[in-house]
Amino acid sequence: MFGNPYLKSILWLVSFGGIGYGLMLLTEPNAEKIERIKASARGHPNQTDDEKKKALFMKRLQEAANTSAPIYRTPTGDKRD
């Protein structure tokens, strides 16, 4: 029965798929943790310069992910070559 390579492949596929799905459900954050993450991402009034740079970079990266235009083609305002 287990000599058939197709049966073995399907068995391994189902096994690893089930393990992956179980781990996904196990590591899923609850609603309270998601709200806490969102609140910390909004920023604190007493951030250091490094934290402000990181927040600005993450904001720029998120904007780039939401648009179809490449990030290097978007106008940046006062930057000159």
N, CA, C and O atoms as CSV, one atom per row, in Angstrom:
chain,resi,resn,atom,element,x,y,z
A,1,MET,N,N,0.817,-1.196,0.000
A,1,MET,CA,C,0.000,0.000,0.000
A,1,MET,C,C,0.865,1.266,0.000
A,1,MET,O,O,0.603,2.204,-0.754
A,2,PHE,N,N,1.896,1.283,0.853
A,2,PHE,CA,C,2.740,2.472,0.926
A,2,PHE,C,C,3.889,2.426,-0.077
A,2,PHE,O,O,4.787,3.268,-0.035
A,3,GLY,N,N,3.864,1.461,-0.965
A,3,GLY,CA,C,4.868,1.389,-2.012
A,3,GLY,C,C,4.546,2.317,-3.171
A,3,GLY,O,O,5.419,2.633,-3.979
A,4,ASN,N,N,3.312,2.747,-3.255
A,4,ASN,CA,C,2.878,3.620,-4.340
A,4,ASN,C,C,3.393,5.045,-4.088
A,4,ASN,O,O,3.042,5.647,-3.073
A,5,PRO,N,N,4.215,5.592,-4.987
A,5,PRO,CA,C,4.776,6.932,-4.756
A,5,PRO,C,C,3.715,8.037,-4.788
A,5,PRO,O,O,3.863,9.056,-4.114
A,6,TYR,N,N,2.660,7.842,-5.556
A,6,TYR,CA,C,1.603,8.858,-5.611
A,6,TYR,C,C,0.850,8.933,-4.288
A,6,TYR,O,O,0.504,10.019,-3.823
A,7,LEU,N,N,0.602,7.788,-3.693
A,7,LEU,CA,C,-0.076,7.753,-2.403
A,7,LEU,C,C,0.799,8.388,-1.321
A,7,LEU,O,O,0.309,9.127,-0.467
A,8,LYS,N,N,2.099,8.091,-1.368
A,8,LYS,CA,C,3.027,8.698,-0.412
A,8,LYS,C,C,3.058,10.217,-0.574
A,8,LYS,O,O,3.057,10.957,0.411
A,9,SER,N,N,3.085,10.670,-1.822
A,9,SER,CA,C,3.130,12.112,-2.076
A,9,SER,C,C,1.886,12.801,-1.539
A,9,SER,O,O,1.975,13.860,-0.917
A,10,ILE,N,N,0.734,12.205,-1.778
A,10,ILE,CA,C,-0.517,12.793,-1.282
A,10,ILE,C,C,-0.540,12.778,0.236
A,10,ILE,O,O,-0.984,13.742,0.860
A,11,LEU,N,N,-0.065,11.692,0.837
A,11,LEU,CA,C,-0.024,11.598,2.295
A,11,LEU,C,C,0.889,12.674,2.889
A,11,LEU,O,O,0.523,13.318,3.872
A,12,TRP,N,N,2.075,12.874,2.302
A,12,TRP,CA,C,2.993,13.910,2.783
A,12,TRP,C,C,2.403,15.305,2.576
A,12,TRP,O,O,2.530,16.172,3.441
A,13,LEU,N,N,1.765,15.516,1.436
A,13,LEU,CA,C,1.159,16.810,1.143
A,13,LEU,C,C,0.075,17.146,2.160
A,13,LEU,O,O,0.030,18.261,2.681
A,14,VAL,N,N,-0.789,16.190,2.440
A,14,VAL,CA,C,-1.862,16.414,3.410
A,14,VAL,C,C,-1.279,16.610,4.808
A,14,VAL,O,O,-1.759,17.454,5.564
A,15,SER,N,N,-0.260,15.844,5.153
A,15,SER,CA,C,0.353,15.967,6.483
A,15,SER,C,C,0.975,17.344,6.687
A,15,SER,O,O,0.696,18.016,7.680
A,16,PHE,N,N,1.813,17.759,5.750
A,16,PHE,CA,C,2.468,19.058,5.900
A,16,PHE,C,C,1.478,20.203,5.765
A,16,PHE,O,O,1.622,21.229,6.429
A,17,GLY,N,N,0.479,20.038,4.917
A,17,GLY,CA,C,-0.561,21.062,4.813
A,17,GLY,C,C,-1.324,21.202,6.114
A,17,GLY,O,O,-1.631,22.318,6.535
A,18,GLY,N,N,-1.632,20.092,6.755
A,18,GLY,CA,C,-2.329,20.126,8.040
A,18,GLY,C,C,-1.477,20.742,9.134
A,18,GLY,O,O,-1.975,21.514,9.953
A,19,ILE,N,N,-0.200,20.405,9.151
A,19,ILE,CA,C,0.706,20.996,10.145
A,19,ILE,C,C,0.814,22.500,9.928
A,19,ILE,O,O,0.771,23.271,10.887
A,20,GLY,N,N,0.952,22.917,8.682
A,20,GLY,CA,C,1.036,24.350,8.381
A,20,GLY,C,C,-0.226,25.087,8.779
A,20,GLY,O,O,-0.160,26.180,9.342
A,21,TYR,N,N,-1.374,24.497,8.491
A,21,TYR,CA,C,-2.648,25.126,8.851
A,21,TYR,C,C,-2.796,25.214,10.369
A,21,TYR,O,O,-3.258,26.226,10.896
A,22,GLY,N,N,-2.406,24.157,11.064
A,22,GLY,CA,C,-2.468,24.167,12.523
A,22,GLY,C,C,-1.562,25.229,13.126
A,22,GLY,O,O,-1.956,25.915,14.070
A,23,LEU,N,N,-0.358,25.373,12.597
A,23,LEU,CA,C,0.556,26.406,13.090
A,23,LEU,C,C,0.037,27.805,12.782
A,23,LEU,O,O,0.221,28.727,13.577
A,24,MET,N,N,-0.616,27.965,11.625
A,24,MET,CA,C,-1.190,29.263,11.287
A,24,MET,C,C,-2.277,29.640,12.295
A,24,MET,O,O,-2.336,30.783,12.749
A,25,LEU,N,N,-3.132,28.686,12.643
A,25,LEU,CA,C,-4.184,28.962,13.620
A,25,LEU,C,C,-3.606,29.194,15.012
A,25,LEU,O,O,-4.129,30.000,15.782
A,26,LEU,N,N,-2.533,28.488,15.329
A,26,LEU,CA,C,-1.914,28.620,16.645
A,26,LEU,C,C,-1.272,29.986,16.841
A,26,LEU,O,O,-1.320,30.538,17.940
A,27,THR,N,N,-0.676,30.536,15.796
A,27,THR,CA,C,0.042,31.803,15.924
A,27,THR,C,C,-0.794,33.015,15.541
A,27,THR,O,O,-0.267,34.128,15.517
A,28,GLU,N,N,-2.074,32.842,15.241
A,28,GLU,CA,C,-2.929,33.965,14.856
A,28,GLU,C,C,-3.176,34.869,16.066
A,28,GLU,O,O,-3.604,34.379,17.112
A,29,PRO,N,N,-2.918,36.173,15.951
A,29,PRO,CA,C,-3.138,37.068,17.090
A,29,PRO,C,C,-4.629,37.337,17.295
A,29,PRO,O,O,-5.414,37.320,16.346
A,30,ASN,N,N,-5.002,37.585,18.553
A,30,ASN,CA,C,-6.402,37.898,18.834
A,30,ASN,C,C,-6.666,39.376,18.562
A,30,ASN,O,O,-5.740,40.131,18.268
A,31,ALA,N,N,-7.925,39.787,18.661
A,31,ALA,CA,C,-8.312,41.161,18.321
A,31,ALA,C,C,-7.631,42.181,19.239
A,31,ALA,O,O,-7.264,43.268,18.791
A,32,GLU,N,N,-7.462,41.838,20.517
A,32,GLU,CA,C,-6.824,42.761,21.460
A,32,GLU,C,C,-5.366,43.021,21.072
A,32,GLU,O,O,-4.898,44.158,21.126
A,33,LYS,N,N,-4.660,41.974,20.687
A,33,LYS,CA,C,-3.258,42.130,20.300
A,33,LYS,C,C,-3.137,42.930,19.006
A,33,LYS,O,O,-2.205,43.720,18.856
A,34,ILE,N,N,-4.062,42.736,18.072
A,34,ILE,CA,C,-4.041,43.497,16.825
A,34,ILE,C,C,-4.247,44.977,17.109
A,34,ILE,O,O,-3.566,45.817,16.522
A,35,GLU,N,N,-5.174,45.309,17.998
A,35,GLU,CA,C,-5.404,46.714,18.361
A,35,GLU,C,C,-4.179,47.315,19.043
A,35,GLU,O,O,-3.848,48.479,18.817
A,36,ARG,N,N,-3.510,46.528,19.870
A,36,ARG,CA,C,-2.302,47.013,20.540
A,36,ARG,C,C,-1.189,47.290,19.528
A,36,ARG,O,O,-0.456,48.271,19.656
A,37,ILE,N,N,-1.068,46.429,18.532
A,37,ILE,CA,C,-0.057,46.624,17.490
A,37,ILE,C,C,-0.373,47.871,16.675
A,37,ILE,O,O,0.522,48.657,16.363
A,38,LYS,N,N,-1.650,48.052,16.330
A,38,LYS,CA,C,-2.048,49.237,15.569
A,38,LYS,C,C,-1.797,50.512,16.370
A,38,LYS,O,O,-1.362,51.519,15.812
A,39,ALA,N,N,-2.071,50.473,17.677
A,39,ALA,CA,C,-1.855,51.647,18.519
A,39,ALA,C,C,-0.370,51.983,18.618
A,39,ALA,O,O,-0.002,53.158,18.629
A,40,SER,N,N,0.473,50.975,18.688
A,40,SER,CA,C,1.909,51.251,18.776
A,40,SER,C,C,2.462,51.721,17.436
A,40,SER,O,O,3.467,52.431,17.400
A,41,ALA,N,N,1.827,51.339,16.342
A,41,ALA,CA,C,2.295,51.761,15.018
A,41,ALA,C,C,1.935,53.212,14.726
A,41,ALA,O,O,2.577,53.848,13.891
A,42,ARG,N,N,0.932,53.736,15.389
A,42,ARG,CA,C,0.541,55.132,15.162
A,42,ARG,C,C,1.610,56.100,15.646
A,42,ARG,O,O,1.722,57.215,15.135
A,43,GLY,N,N,2.372,55.687,16.604
A,43,GLY,CA,C,3.478,56.529,17.055
A,43,GLY,C,C,3.226,57.133,18.424
A,43,GLY,O,O,2.085,57.292,18.858
A,44,HIS,N,N,4.300,57.459,19.076
A,44,HIS,CA,C,4.255,58.089,20.383
A,44,HIS,C,C,4.769,59.517,20.251
A,44,HIS,O,O,5.605,59.789,19.389
A,45,PRO,N,N,4.288,60.430,21.083
A,45,PRO,CA,C,4.744,61.815,20.967
A,45,PRO,C,C,6.211,62.006,21.334
A,45,PRO,O,O,6.832,62.962,20.868
A,46,ASN,N,N,6.776,61.140,22.141
A,46,ASN,CA,C,8.171,61.306,22.559
A,46,ASN,C,C,9.072,60.264,21.887
A,46,ASN,O,O,9.799,59.537,22.564
A,47,GLN,N,N,9.019,60.199,20.558
A,47,GLN,CA,C,9.861,59.281,19.804
A,47,GLN,C,C,11.252,59.874,19.599
A,47,GLN,O,O,11.423,61.090,19.520
A,48,THR,N,N,12.227,58.995,19.517
A,48,THR,CA,C,13.575,59.446,19.187
A,48,THR,C,C,13.662,59.675,17.679
A,48,THR,O,O,12.757,59.305,16.930
A,49,ASP,N,N,14.750,60.284,17.251
A,49,ASP,CA,C,14.933,60.551,15.819
A,49,ASP,C,C,14.978,59.258,15.010
A,49,ASP,O,O,14.434,59.178,13.909
A,50,ASP,N,N,15.638,58.250,15.575
A,50,ASP,CA,C,15.735,56.975,14.870
A,50,ASP,C,C,14.355,56.334,14.707
A,50,ASP,O,O,14.041,55.794,13.646
A,51,GLU,N,N,13.539,56.393,15.754
A,51,GLU,CA,C,12.187,55.834,15.674
A,51,GLU,C,C,11.328,56.613,14.682
A,51,GLU,O,O,10.494,56.030,13.989
A,52,LYS,N,N,11.527,57.922,14.614
A,52,LYS,CA,C,10.778,58.734,13.649
A,52,LYS,C,C,11.167,58.377,12.219
A,52,LYS,O,O,10.315,58.302,11.334
A,53,LYS,N,N,12.480,58.155,11.998
A,53,LYS,CA,C,12.943,57.764,10.665
A,53,LYS,C,C,12.362,56.412,10.263
A,53,LYS,O,O,11.946,56.218,9.121
A,54,LYS,N,N,12.341,55.484,11.212
A,54,LYS,CA,C,11.787,54.163,10.925
A,54,LYS,C,C,10.296,54.260,10.618
A,54,LYS,O,O,9.803,53.599,9.704
A,55,ALA,N,N,9.581,55.081,11.381
A,55,ALA,CA,C,8.147,55.249,11.151
A,55,ALA,C,C,7.882,55.890,9.796
A,55,ALA,O,O,6.951,55.497,9.092
A,56,LEU,N,N,8.694,56.872,9.431
A,56,LEU,CA,C,8.541,57.519,8.132
A,56,LEU,C,C,8.840,56.541,6.995
A,56,LEU,O,O,8.148,56.532,5.977
A,57,PHE,N,N,9.870,55.725,7.177
A,57,PHE,CA,C,10.201,54.721,6.174
A,57,PHE,C,C,9.072,53.705,6.024
A,57,PHE,O,O,8.718,53.333,4.905
A,58,MET,N,N,8.506,53.255,7.139
A,58,MET,CA,C,7.417,52.287,7.080
A,58,MET,C,C,6.180,52.888,6.427
A,58,MET,O,O,5.471,52.204,5.690
A,59,LYS,N,N,5.917,54.170,6.695
A,59,LYS,CA,C,4.779,54.840,6.070
A,59,LYS,C,C,4.992,54.920,4.562
A,59,LYS,O,O,4.073,54.665,3.784
A,60,ARG,N,N,6.196,55.271,4.159
A,60,ARG,CA,C,6.522,55.382,2.729
A,60,ARG,C,C,6.430,54.015,2.046
A,60,ARG,O,O,5.959,53.909,0.913
A,61,LEU,N,N,6.877,52.988,2.736
A,61,LEU,CA,C,6.812,51.637,2.202
A,61,LEU,C,C,5.368,51.167,2.059
A,61,LEU,O,O,5.019,50.500,1.085
A,62,GLN,N,N,4.533,51.518,3.034
A,62,GLN,CA,C,3.118,51.155,2.964
A,62,GLN,C,C,2.428,51.886,1.815
A,62,GLN,O,O,1.602,51.300,1.116
A,63,GLU,N,N,2.760,53.159,1.617
A,63,GLU,CA,C,2.193,53.910,0.495
A,63,GLU,C,C,2.623,53.291,-0.831
A,63,GLU,O,O,1.828,53.211,-1.768
A,64,ALA,N,N,3.865,52.857,-0.910
A,64,ALA,CA,C,4.357,52.239,-2.142
A,64,ALA,C,C,3.656,50.907,-2.407
A,64,ALA,O,O,3.432,50.537,-3.560
A,65,ALA,N,N,3.317,50.202,-1.355
A,65,ALA,CA,C,2.630,48.923,-1.529
A,65,ALA,C,C,1.193,49.118,-1.987
A,65,ALA,O,O,0.631,48.249,-2.652
A,66,ASN,N,N,0.597,50.247,-1.639
A,66,ASN,CA,C,-0.802,50.492,-1.984
A,66,ASN,C,C,-0.985,51.085,-3.371
A,66,ASN,O,O,-2.103,51.091,-3.886
A,67,THR,N,N,0.072,51.582,-3.990
A,67,THR,CA,C,-0.039,52.177,-5.319
A,67,THR,C,C,0.647,51.282,-6.343
A,67,THR,O,O,1.476,50.438,-6.001
A,68,SER,N,N,0.284,51.486,-7.600
A,68,SER,CA,C,0.895,50.674,-8.652
A,68,SER,C,C,2.140,51.339,-9.243
A,68,SER,O,O,2.904,50.691,-9.958
A,69,ALA,N,N,2.347,52.618,-8.953
A,69,ALA,CA,C,3.516,53.324,-9.478
A,69,ALA,C,C,4.766,52.922,-8.693
A,69,ALA,O,O,4.687,52.723,-7.481
A,70,PRO,N,N,5.915,52.798,-9.357
A,70,PRO,CA,C,7.150,52.469,-8.646
A,70,PRO,C,C,7.543,53.597,-7.683
A,70,PRO,O,O,7.262,54.767,-7.942
A,71,ILE,N,N,8.181,53.241,-6.596
A,71,ILE,CA,C,8.528,54.219,-5.566
A,71,ILE,C,C,9.568,55.214,-6.075
A,71,ILE,O,O,9.604,56.355,-5.614
A,72,TYR,N,N,10.408,54.803,-7.010
A,72,TYR,CA,C,11.440,55.707,-7.519
A,72,TYR,C,C,10.891,56.699,-8.528
A,72,TYR,O,O,11.616,57.610,-8.926
A,73,ARG,N,N,9.652,56.565,-8.956
A,73,ARG,CA,C,9.061,57.504,-9.909
A,73,ARG,C,C,8.126,58.504,-9.251
A,73,ARG,O,O,7.671,59.437,-9.913
A,74,THR,N,N,7.829,58.341,-7.979
A,74,THR,CA,C,6.910,59.255,-7.307
A,74,THR,C,C,7.629,60.548,-6.958
A,74,THR,O,O,8.797,60.507,-6.571
A,75,PRO,N,N,6.972,61.690,-7.081
A,75,PRO,CA,C,7.609,62.964,-6.714
A,75,PRO,C,C,7.782,63.052,-5.202
A,75,PRO,O,O,6.889,62.678,-4.442
A,76,THR,N,N,8.940,63.551,-4.775
A,76,THR,CA,C,9.222,63.637,-3.343
A,76,THR,C,C,9.190,65.063,-2.825
A,76,THR,O,O,9.409,65.274,-1.632
A,77,GLY,N,N,8.931,66.031,-3.653
A,77,GLY,CA,C,8.825,67.405,-3.172
A,77,GLY,C,C,10.103,68.177,-3.333
A,77,GLY,O,O,10.440,68.595,-4.441
A,78,ASP,N,N,10.835,68.379,-2.234
A,78,ASP,CA,C,11.999,69.267,-2.259
A,78,ASP,C,C,13.306,68.557,-2.619
A,78,ASP,O,O,14.355,69.200,-2.595
A,79,LYS,N,N,13.292,67.295,-2.942
A,79,LYS,CA,C,14.515,66.577,-3.280
A,79,LYS,C,C,14.926,66.886,-4.709
A,79,LYS,O,O,14.099,66.845,-5.621
A,80,ARG,N,N,16.197,67.193,-4.906
A,80,ARG,CA,C,16.708,67.504,-6.244
A,80,ARG,C,C,17.915,66.649,-6.538
A,80,ARG,O,O,18.701,66.326,-5.648
A,81,ASP,N,N,18.053,66.286,-7.802
A,81,ASP,CA,C,19.192,65.451,-8.216
A,81,ASP,C,C,20.401,66.287,-8.547
A,81,ASP,O,O,21.444,65.746,-8.913
